[in-house]
């Protein structure tokens, strides 16, 4: 009797690298889910915070062709303090804090969010502070509210070059302006800026037309503290260096030490006029409670879903009766209607037993078994060949008949 094999104890590799690798493989799914949740939450907070846009048209932080980062950067380099504001209240507060006569307000309202009363309040706040107001392509009602001496006389579809044709020093220094081609934003879609024509006490850059009363791209009131610029395309990054666009932009906006870049937003809409949001009907405790329940749910999934270690296989001595195996396989063949497989299995088993009974060996040629059975039983060779090697039956009835004949043939061979 041979000696038992000695058991060899091997210490588990417990290095930091191995433990870290195993820990990562075990918890990486939940870590990735947590990271995705945090990222999506931050994106939702940023997008829903109502903060100032950095990619909007004429935004001072937008480096795209339709942005105005170029003009704001040059003005800052020249010592002008450029500040972006997003509401009338914020602009008025900045005017008061900057002191009297130290501010220029660039007003841009592309969606016409301000009412006539709010536009009048803006003009009054600028006048009280001794500042200057430059309105970019204001609507007809808005420009009238900013100054009764200004009026809108229409719009134009092109961006042709226009000469100063006035004595205003800012316009004379610029000489000729144009709006360039339609700008491209960050999504590579065209941005068509509105072009409006105005009339005031002093009119510059008249639109090319046979009618002298067509209007101008730049109009001033009598005091010169309110200007309406109907061609905002001269300020964007794409067109700033064209013709005299830069000269007019910097003289209009850089004449005072402070520039308030006011773009009207939803903050200017009175609360009573805003449609109620879902958050208005939701209790304040819903959001923190939802976050807490989500965290508890994640912890519960980690707790209940963790694995206790790798699976260990253990061979067990299982004895299955041959009849059970035969019955189970037969039912599988019956459910799958595998007549060809079932018939091939029956014929193979019969051939094996016949070869053993005739002492031909397990590796005997099937045709040799057919010849030996024919010689022993006296049946015709064609009958024995079709029964053992013929085509598979096509119906269950034919297969049952074949099984009966195979059994009878085995019994006949065994009796001889």
C-alpha positions as CSV (number, residue, x, y, z in Angstrom):
1,X,0.0,0.0,0.0
2,X,1.4,3.3,-1.1
3,X,2.0,6.1,1.5
4,X,-0.4,8.9,1.5
5,X,0.7,12.1,-0.3
6,X,1.8,14.8,2.1
7,X,-0.3,17.9,2.2
8,X,1.6,21.1,1.3
9,X,0.4,24.4,2.9
10,X,0.7,27.5,0.7
11,X,0.2,30.9,2.2
12,X,-2.2,33.2,0.4
13,X,-0.7,36.1,-1.5
14,X,-1.7,39.1,0.6
15,X,0.3,41.8,-1.0
16,X,-1.3,45.3,-1.3
17,X,-1.4,45.0,-5.1
18,X,-3.3,41.7,-5.0
19,X,-5.7,42.9,-2.3
20,X,-6.4,46.1,-4.3
21,X,-7.0,44.1,-7.5
22,X,-9.4,41.8,-5.8
23,X,-11.2,44.7,-4.1
24,X,-11.6,46.5,-7.4
25,X,-12.9,43.4,-9.2
26,X,-15.4,42.9,-6.4
27,X,-16.8,46.5,-6.0
28,X,-16.0,48.1,-9.4
29,X,-19.6,47.9,-10.6
30,X,-21.0,49.8,-7.6
31,X,-18.1,52.3,-7.7
32,X,-18.8,53.1,-11.4
33,X,-22.5,53.5,-10.5
34,X,-21.7,55.9,-7.7
35,X,-19.4,57.9,-10.0
36,X,-22.0,58.1,-12.7
37,X,-24.6,59.2,-10.2
38,X,-22.4,62.0,-8.9
39,X,-21.5,63.2,-12.4
40,X,-25.1,63.3,-13.5
41,X,-26.1,65.1,-10.3
42,X,-23.5,67.7,-10.8
43,X,-24.5,68.2,-14.4
44,X,-28.1,68.6,-13.3
45,X,-27.2,71.1,-10.7
46,X,-25.0,73.1,-13.1
47,X,-27.6,73.1,-15.9
48,X,-30.5,73.9,-13.6
49,X,-28.7,76.5,-11.5
50,X,-29.7,79.3,-13.8
51,X,-26.1,80.7,-13.9
52,X,-24.6,82.8,-16.6
53,X,-24.1,81.1,-19.9
54,X,-20.6,80.8,-21.1
55,X,-21.5,79.7,-24.6
56,X,-24.3,82.0,-25.6
57,X,-24.3,84.5,-28.5
58,X,-22.4,87.7,-27.6
59,X,-21.4,86.2,-24.2
60,X,-18.1,87.7,-22.9
61,X,-16.8,84.3,-21.9
62,X,-17.6,82.6,-25.3
63,X,-14.6,82.2,-27.5
64,X,-16.7,80.9,-30.4
65,X,-17.2,83.0,-33.6
66,X,-20.6,84.1,-32.3
67,X,-19.2,85.1,-28.8
68,X,-17.8,88.4,-27.6
69,X,-14.8,87.2,-25.6
70,X,-12.4,89.0,-28.0
71,X,-14.0,92.5,-27.4
72,X,-14.2,91.9,-23.6
73,X,-10.5,90.8,-23.4
74,X,-9.3,93.8,-25.4
75,X,-11.3,96.2,-23.3
76,X,-9.9,94.6,-20.1
77,X,-6.4,95.0,-21.4
78,X,-7.1,98.7,-21.9
79,X,-8.1,99.1,-18.3
80,X,-11.9,98.8,-18.6
81,X,-13.6,96.7,-15.9
82,X,-16.0,94.4,-17.8
83,X,-18.7,92.8,-15.7
84,X,-21.5,90.5,-17.0
85,X,-25.0,91.0,-15.5
86,X,-28.1,88.9,-16.0
87,X,-30.9,91.0,-14.6
88,X,-32.2,94.5,-14.3
89,X,-31.8,94.6,-10.5
90,X,-28.2,93.3,-10.7
91,X,-27.4,96.0,-13.3
92,X,-28.9,98.8,-11.3
93,X,-27.0,97.7,-8.2
94,X,-23.7,97.6,-10.2
95,X,-24.5,101.2,-11.5
96,X,-24.9,102.5,-7.9
97,X,-21.8,100.8,-6.7
98,X,-19.6,102.1,-9.6
99,X,-20.3,105.7,-8.7
100,X,-21.6,108.6,-10.8
101,X,-20.5,108.8,-14.4
102,X,-18.2,105.8,-14.4
103,X,-20.3,103.1,-16.2
104,X,-21.3,102.1,-19.7
105,X,-24.2,99.6,-20.0
106,X,-24.4,97.4,-23.0
107,X,-27.9,96.1,-23.2
108,X,-28.8,93.0,-25.2
109,X,-32.3,91.4,-25.1
110,X,-32.5,88.9,-28.0
111,X,-35.7,87.3,-26.7
112,X,-37.5,90.5,-25.8
113,X,-37.9,89.6,-22.2
114,X,-38.0,93.1,-20.7
115,X,-41.3,95.0,-20.7
116,X,-41.6,98.7,-21.6
117,X,-41.7,99.6,-18.0
118,X,-38.5,97.7,-17.3
119,X,-36.8,99.3,-20.3
120,X,-37.7,102.7,-19.0
121,X,-36.4,101.8,-15.5
122,X,-33.1,100.7,-17.1
123,X,-32.8,104.0,-19.0
124,X,-33.6,106.0,-15.8
125,X,-31.1,104.0,-13.8
126,X,-28.4,104.8,-16.4
127,X,-29.3,108.4,-16.5
128,X,-29.3,108.8,-12.7
129,X,-25.8,107.3,-12.5
130,X,-24.5,109.6,-15.2
131,X,-23.6,106.7,-17.4
132,X,-24.0,105.7,-21.0
133,X,-26.4,103.1,-22.5
134,X,-25.7,101.2,-25.7
135,X,-28.6,99.0,-26.8
136,X,-27.9,96.2,-29.2
137,X,-30.7,95.7,-31.8
138,X,-33.6,96.5,-29.4
139,X,-37.2,95.9,-30.5
140,X,-39.3,98.9,-31.6
141,X,-41.2,99.1,-28.3
142,X,-38.0,98.7,-26.2
143,X,-36.1,101.4,-28.1
144,X,-39.0,103.8,-27.7
145,X,-39.0,103.1,-23.9
146,X,-35.3,103.7,-23.7
147,X,-35.5,107.1,-25.2
148,X,-38.5,108.9,-26.8
149,X,-36.1,110.5,-29.3
150,X,-35.2,107.1,-30.8
151,X,-37.5,105.0,-33.0
152,X,-37.2,101.8,-35.1
153,X,-37.8,102.2,-38.8
154,X,-37.6,98.6,-39.9
155,X,-35.2,95.7,-40.4
156,X,-32.9,94.5,-43.1
157,X,-31.9,91.0,-44.1
158,X,-28.3,91.6,-45.2
159,X,-25.0,92.8,-43.6
160,X,-23.7,95.3,-46.2
161,X,-20.9,97.7,-45.5
162,X,-22.0,101.2,-44.3
163,X,-20.1,104.5,-44.1
164,X,-20.3,106.8,-41.2
165,X,-22.0,109.7,-42.9
166,X,-22.2,111.7,-39.7
167,X,-20.0,113.9,-37.5
168,X,-20.0,111.8,-34.4
169,X,-16.4,111.2,-33.4
170,X,-16.9,107.5,-32.7
171,X,-18.5,106.9,-36.1
172,X,-15.9,109.0,-37.9
173,X,-13.1,107.1,-36.3
174,X,-14.6,103.8,-37.5
175,X,-15.2,105.0,-41.0
176,X,-16.9,101.9,-42.4
177,X,-18.5,98.9,-40.6
178,X,-20.1,95.7,-41.7
179,X,-21.7,92.6,-40.1
180,X,-19.7,90.0,-41.9
181,X,-21.0,86.5,-42.7
182,X,-23.5,84.7,-40.4
183,X,-21.6,83.6,-37.3
184,X,-21.1,80.0,-36.2
185,X,-21.6,78.9,-32.7
186,X,-20.1,76.0,-30.8
187,X,-22.5,73.5,-32.4
188,X,-21.5,74.6,-35.9
189,X,-25.0,76.0,-36.7
190,X,-25.5,79.5,-38.2
191,X,-26.4,82.3,-35.9
192,X,-28.4,85.0,-37.6
193,X,-28.2,88.2,-35.6
194,X,-31.1,90.6,-35.9
195,X,-30.4,93.8,-38.0
196,X,-32.6,96.8,-37.2
197,X,-32.6,100.3,-38.5
198,X,-33.2,103.3,-36.2
199,X,-33.7,107.0,-36.4
200,X,-32.7,109.5,-33.7
201,X,-31.3,113.0,-33.2
202,X,-28.0,111.9,-34.8
203,X,-27.9,109.0,-37.3
204,X,-24.7,107.2,-38.5
205,X,-24.0,104.4,-40.9
206,X,-27.1,104.7,-43.0
207,X,-28.3,101.6,-44.7
208,X,-27.4,101.5,-48.5
209,X,-30.7,102.5,-50.1
210,X,-32.1,104.9,-52.7
211,X,-34.5,106.2,-50.0
212,X,-32.6,108.5,-47.6
213,X,-35.2,108.0,-44.9
214,X,-34.5,104.3,-44.7
215,X,-32.7,104.5,-41.4
216,X,-29.3,103.9,-39.9
217,X,-27.5,101.2,-38.0
218,X,-26.5,103.6,-35.2
219,X,-28.7,106.3,-33.7
220,X,-28.2,108.7,-30.7
221,X,-30.5,110.7,-28.7
222,X,-29.9,114.4,-28.2
223,X,-27.7,114.1,-25.1
224,X,-25.7,111.2,-26.6
225,X,-26.1,109.0,-23.5
226,X,-28.4,106.5,-25.2
227,X,-27.3,104.8,-28.5
228,X,-29.1,102.1,-30.4
229,X,-26.9,99.9,-32.5
230,X,-28.8,97.9,-35.0
231,X,-25.9,95.8,-36.2
232,X,-24.7,93.7,-33.2
233,X,-22.6,91.5,-35.6
234,X,-19.8,94.0,-35.5
235,X,-19.0,93.0,-31.9
236,X,-18.8,89.2,-32.2
237,X,-15.4,87.5,-32.4
238,X,-15.8,86.6,-36.0
239,X,-16.3,90.1,-37.3
240,X,-14.4,92.3,-34.8
241,X,-11.3,92.7,-37.0
242,X,-13.3,93.5,-40.1
243,X,-13.2,97.1,-41.4
244,X,-13.9,99.6,-38.7
245,X,-15.8,97.3,-36.4
246,X,-13.2,97.2,-33.7
247,X,-12.8,101.0,-33.6
248,X,-16.5,101.6,-33.2
249,X,-16.8,98.8,-30.6
250,X,-14.0,100.0,-28.4
251,X,-15.0,103.7,-28.6
252,X,-18.7,102.9,-27.9
253,X,-18.0,100.5,-25.0
254,X,-14.6,101.7,-23.6
255,X,-15.2,105.4,-23.0
256,X,-15.8,104.9,-19.3
257,X,-13.8,102.8,-16.7
258,X,-16.6,100.3,-16.1
259,X,-18.6,98.3,-18.7
260,X,-21.7,96.4,-17.6
261,X,-22.5,93.7,-20.1
262,X,-26.2,93.2,-19.5
263,X,-27.9,90.3,-21.2
264,X,-31.6,90.0,-20.3
265,X,-32.5,86.6,-18.8
266,X,-35.4,84.8,-17.2
267,X,-34.5,86.6,-13.9
268,X,-36.1,89.7,-15.4
269,X,-39.5,88.1,-15.7
270,X,-41.7,88.9,-12.6
271,X,-42.4,85.9,-10.4
272,X,-46.2,86.3,-10.9
273,X,-45.8,86.0,-14.7
274,X,-43.6,82.9,-14.6
275,X,-45.4,79.5,-15.1
276,X,-45.2,77.4,-11.9
277,X,-42.5,74.8,-11.9
278,X,-42.8,71.3,-10.4
279,X,-40.5,72.4,-7.6
280,X,-43.1,75.0,-6.5
281,X,-45.5,72.2,-5.6
282,X,-42.9,69.9,-4.0
283,X,-42.2,70.1,-0.3
284,X,-38.7,71.1,0.7
285,X,-38.0,67.8,2.4
286,X,-38.6,65.7,-0.7
287,X,-35.2,66.3,-2.3
288,X,-33.0,65.5,0.8
289,X,-35.3,62.6,1.7
290,X,-35.0,61.2,-1.8
291,X,-31.2,61.4,-1.7
292,X,-31.1,59.7,1.7
293,X,-33.4,56.9,0.4
294,X,-31.2,56.5,-2.7
295,X,-28.1,56.2,-0.5
296,X,-29.7,53.7,1.8
297,X,-30.8,51.7,-1.3
298,X,-27.3,51.6,-2.7
299,X,-25.9,50.5,0.6
300,X,-28.5,47.8,0.9
301,X,-27.6,46.5,-2.6
302,X,-23.9,46.5,-1.7
303,X,-24.7,44.7,1.6
304,X,-27.0,42.1,0.2
305,X,-25.4,41.7,-3.2
306,X,-21.8,41.1,-2.2
307,X,-20.2,37.8,-2.7
308,X,-18.5,35.9,0.1
309,X,-15.6,34.7,-2.0
310,X,-14.9,32.6,-5.0
311,X,-17.0,29.5,-5.7
312,X,-15.5,26.2,-4.6
313,X,-16.3,23.1,-6.5
314,X,-16.6,19.8,-4.6
315,X,-17.0,16.4,-6.4
316,X,-19.8,14.4,-4.9
317,X,-20.4,10.6,-5.3
318,X,-23.8,10.7,-7.0
319,X,-25.3,7.4,-8.3
320,X,-28.1,7.7,-10.9
321,X,-30.1,4.7,-12.0
322,X,-29.8,3.8,-15.6
323,X,-33.5,3.7,-16.0
324,X,-33.8,7.3,-14.8
325,X,-31.1,8.4,-17.3
326,X,-32.9,6.6,-20.1
327,X,-36.2,8.0,-19.2
328,X,-34.9,11.6,-18.9
329,X,-33.0,11.5,-22.2
330,X,-36.1,10.0,-23.9
331,X,-38.3,12.8,-22.7
332,X,-35.8,15.3,-23.9
333,X,-35.8,13.8,-27.4
334,X,-39.6,13.6,-27.3
335,X,-40.0,17.2,-26.3
336,X,-37.5,18.3,-29.0
337,X,-39.1,16.0,-31.6
338,X,-35.6,14.8,-32.4
339,X,-36.5,11.7,-34.3
340,X,-33.2,11.5,-36.2
341,X,-31.1,11.8,-33.0
342,X,-33.3,9.3,-31.1
343,X,-33.3,6.8,-34.0
344,X,-29.5,7.1,-34.5
345,X,-29.0,6.4,-30.7
346,X,-31.2,3.3,-30.8
347,X,-29.4,1.9,-33.9
348,X,-26.0,2.6,-32.5
349,X,-26.8,0.8,-29.3
350,X,-28.3,-2.2,-31.2
351,X,-25.2,-2.3,-33.5
352,X,-22.9,-2.3,-30.4
353,X,-24.8,-5.2,-28.7
354,X,-25.0,-7.2,-32.0
355,X,-21.3,-6.9,-32.6
356,X,-20.6,-8.0,-29.0
357,X,-23.0,-11.0,-29.4
358,X,-21.5,-12.0,-32.7
359,X,-17.9,-11.5,-31.2
360,X,-17.0,-9.0,-33.9
361,X,-15.6,-6.4,-31.5
362,X,-16.7,-2.9,-30.7
363,X,-14.8,-1.5,-33.6
364,X,-16.4,-3.7,-36.2
365,X,-17.4,-2.3,-39.5
366,X,-21.3,-1.8,-39.7
367,X,-21.5,-3.6,-43.0
368,X,-19.7,-6.6,-41.5
369,X,-22.3,-6.6,-38.7
370,X,-25.1,-6.5,-41.3
371,X,-23.5,-9.5,-43.2
372,X,-23.1,-11.5,-40.0
373,X,-26.7,-10.9,-38.9
374,X,-28.0,-11.8,-42.4
375,X,-26.0,-15.1,-42.4
376,X,-27.2,-16.0,-38.9
377,X,-30.9,-15.1,-39.1
378,X,-31.6,-15.8,-42.7
379,X,-33.2,-12.4,-43.3
380,X,-32.5,-10.7,-46.6
381,X,-29.5,-8.4,-46.5
382,X,-31.6,-5.4,-47.8
383,X,-34.0,-5.8,-44.9
384,X,-31.3,-5.9,-42.3
385,X,-29.4,-3.1,-43.9
386,X,-32.5,-0.8,-44.0
387,X,-33.2,-1.6,-40.4
388,X,-29.7,-0.9,-39.1
389,X,-28.3,1.6,-41.5
390,X,-31.3,2.9,-43.5
391,X,-32.8,6.4,-43.4
392,X,-34.2,7.9,-40.2
393,X,-38.0,7.5,-39.6
394,X,-40.1,10.7,-40.2
395,X,-42.9,10.0,-37.7
396,X,-43.1,8.8,-34.1
397,X,-45.1,5.8,-35.3
398,X,-42.4,4.7,-37.7
399,X,-39.8,5.1,-35.0
400,X,-41.8,3.0,-32.6
401,X,-42.0,0.2,-35.3
402,X,-38.3,0.5,-35.9
403,X,-37.6,0.1,-32.2
404,X,-39.8,-3.0,-32.0
405,X,-38.0,-4.6,-34.9
406,X,-34.6,-3.8,-33.5
407,X,-35.6,-5.5,-30.2
408,X,-36.9,-8.5,-32.0
409,X,-33.7,-8.8,-34.1
410,X,-31.5,-8.6,-31.0
411,X,-33.6,-11.4,-29.4
412,X,-33.4,-13.6,-32.5
413,X,-29.6,-13.2,-32.6
414,X,-29.3,-14.0,-28.9
415,X,-31.3,-17.2,-29.3
416,X,-29.1,-18.6,-32.0
